[in-house]
């Protein structure tokens, strides 16, 4: 069974009441080229940043992730009321800042202060002990699992949308291939006209004429481009079938799809109504490719 395709957008929140205290973990993820972790930890958890980072990196490959984690009463078995040392430190910093900036009528908002992580509880002057650390990392692990479940649900929806757009590209390519067969006489007519222009030049030697004829023949037909468009379309589905980290692989393949449609557009002028229909189909393909690109940017 293939690994799930995940979006890079997700959210998870875990709250645990343990014998070591209350633990709060929040993870919020958005798009990013790589894995970018931003930590917002309570002061009692600063020493655990590397351990929390390791837990997340085991299960998350890409995305900008805000990590918020706090623990109340960690290490002493229970929460123990107002953290007076933290409150006084906050108030002292507030008054110092107000004095330095010449703000004389500012008053701290006590309601907001009391909501700060760690304002209630011992405040953990030292590092968490082994038992409390284990409980905190277990809560982080649970939050990561919830985040990935969220991202997998959204990733499945994005993959289905991409498959639908890709099916349209294959349909357009098939119609272009059918029109090309009807348009071959028009391509040949254009080639003959170009050759006649070249033959009108008395300075053109036979070898040069043969080179120009081969070049014009290549430039005038879209058979190879249509074949590559169909091949790349099949490869796109194969990437989705393989699952896992698909975002970067899709980005490269979409560049190839876009290149083929651009080449088709450049070759279909001057062959009448059939050329206009091929142009319409190539433009429709480009629109589908762009829709896929917009959604593929969200995939891990």
N, C-alpha and C positions, 0 to 999 in steps of 0.2 A: 504494500500500500504506500502510495506516495505521500510525502510530507505535506501538510496543509499549506496553502498559499495565504499569507497574512498581509493585511494592510499595515501601514506604519502608523495609522491613527488609532488610538485606543485610550481607555481609561479604566482604572481599577482602584478600589479603596477597600482596605481591610482594617478592622478594629478588633483587637483581641484583649480580653480581660484574663490575665494569668495570675498565678501566685506571685509573680515578680512585678506585677503592676499592669497598667493599661498601655497597650501598644497601638499606635496609629500609623498606617502606611498608605500613601496615595501615590499612584503612578499615572502620569499623563504623557501620552506619546503623540508626536506629529512627525511629518516628513523630514528626512535628512539624508544626505549622501552616504553617511556612515552611521556608526553608533556614537551618539553624543549624549553623555549622561550629565545632568545638572542636579546637584544635591542641595537640598534645603533640610538640613538635619537639626534636631534639637541639640542643645549643647551637650547633653548627656550621651549623645551618640556619635560625636565627632570621631572618636577612636575606631568606630566600626565602618567608616566610609569605604575602605578598601574591601572589607569582607562583603558589604552590601553590593558593591560594584561587581565583585566576582560572581555573586548569585545571579545578578541580572544578565551578565555577559554570557552565562552558560545557556540561556534560553532566548535571548533577544539579539538579533544580528544587525538590524539597522533601525534608525529613528532617533529623533531628538526627544529625550525622556527627562521630564522633571520628576525628581524623586523626593518626596516629602515623607519624613519619618520622625516620630517622637515617641518617647516612652516616659510614663509618669510612675514614679515610685520604683524605678528599675534598681534592683540589687538589694532592696530592703524588705521585699515581700508585700508592700502595700503602699498606697498613696498616703501622704502625711500632712495634708493641709497646705497653707500658703507658704510659698518659698520666699521668705522675707529677704534673704540675701539677694536674690534675683530682682525682687521688686525695688529694693533700695538702690541697687546698681542702675536699674532702668531710670528711676526718678532722678538720680544724680546726673546721669548722662543727659537727660532731657533738660534739666536746669542749666547745665553747662553750655549746651548747644544754644539755648534760648538767650543766655547772657552774652555769648560770643557774637550772636547775630543781632543783638539789640532788640530782641522781642520781649517786651515786658508784660504783656497781657495774656500770654499763652498759658494754658493749663493742660496738663496731661489728662487723657481720657481713661479713667480708671477701668471702665467696662472693657475697653480694648486691651488694656494692659493685662487684666486677669484672664484673657483668652489666649495669651501667648503660650506656646508650648513650654512646659516645664515650670510654669508659674505656680502650679499646685504639685506638691510632691517634694521629695528630698532634693531633687536637682542634680543628683549624681556628680559629686565633686570629682570622683575618679572614674576609671574605666569600668564598664559593666563587668560583672563576674561571668564565669563560664555558663552558668545556668541561665541568666538573663540574656546573655548574648545569643545562646541557642534559640531562645524563645523569639527574640527579635528577628533573627535570620529566617526562622520558620515562617514568621508573618510576612516577611519580604518575599520568600519563595511562593507563598500562597497568592500574594498580590501579583507576582509575575505570571503565575498560571492563569489567574483571572484576566490579566491584561492580554495574554496570548489568545485566550478563548474569544475575547472581544475582537481582537485583530483578525482572528481566523474567520469569524462570522462575516465581518466586513470584507475580508479578502475573497471569500467565496462569492460574494455578490459582485465584486469588481471583476473577478475572473469570468463569471457568467456574462457580464456585459461585454467584456473584451471578446469572448467567443462569438457573440452575436455580431459584433462589428466585423470580426475576421471572416465570418461566414458570408457577409455581404461583399467583402473584398474578393473572395473566391468566386462568388457569383458574377461580379463585375468582370473579373479576369476571364472567366469562361465565355461571357458574351463578347468581350474584346477579341478573343481567339476566333470565335465564329465570324465576327465581322471582318477580321483580318483576311480570312480565306476569300471572302467576297471582294475585298479591297486589293488583292494581289495585282489584278490588272491595272488598277490605278497607280499602285506603287511602281509597276514596271513602266507605265506611261511616263511617269515623272522621271524615272531613271533614263529613259530614252531621250527625253527632252534635255536633260543635263548633259548627256553624252554628245548630243548634237551640238550643243553649245561648245563643248570641248573640241569636237572635231572641226569646228570652224576656225580653230587656231592652227595656223600653219607651223608654228614653232613647237608643237607638242609631239614628242617622239612616241613610238608605239608602247615602250615600257611604261612611260609616264601615263599614257592613256589607260593601260591595263590597271595600274595602281589606282587611278582616279575612279575607274569603273567599279573596282572592288570596294573602294571606300564609299562610293555613293550607294552601292547595293546594301552595304552594312548600315549606313545612315538612314536608308529609306524603309527598312523593314522593322517591325516591332515584335517579331516572333520570339526572339531570345528574351526580350524584356518581359513579355507575357509569361513565358515559361518560368523565369526567375521569380516573378511576382507570385505565381502559383506555388512554387517550391517554398518560398519564404513564408507564405501563408500557412502551409502545412507545418513548417518548423515552429511557427508561433503556437499552434495547438499542441505540438509535442512538448514545448517548454511548459505550457500550462499543465499538461498531463504529468510531467515529471515532478511538479510541486516544489515546495521549499522556497529558496531565495531566487525569485525569478525576475525581479525588477531590473537589474542591470543587464541581464541577457535580453530582455524584451527591448530595452532602450537601443541596444546595438542593432537588433533585427528590424526595428521600426525605421532606423536610418536607411537600411537596405531597401525596405519596401518603398520608402519615400523616394529614394534615388531612381528606382525602376519606373515609378509613375511619372516622375519628372522627365525621364528620357522618352517615355511614350508620348507625352504631351509635346515634346520638341520635334517628334518625327511625324506627326499626323496632320500637319498643315498642308493645304494644297491638294487634297484628294477628295474634295467634295463632301456630300452629306455623310458618307460613311466615316470620314475623318472627324466630322463634327460629333457624331455619336460616340466614337472612341474617346474624343476629348471629354465629353460629358461623363463617360464611365470612369476615365482616369481621374477627373476632378472629384467624382463621388468617392473613389477609392482613397484619395488624399484626405477627404473629409473624415472617412472612417479611421484612417491611420492617425489623424490628429486626435480624434476622440479616444482612441486606444492609448495614445501617448499621455494624454491628460490623466487618465486613470492609472496607467502603469507607474506614473510618478509616485502614486500612493502605496505601491506594493513593496514589501520588504525584499 
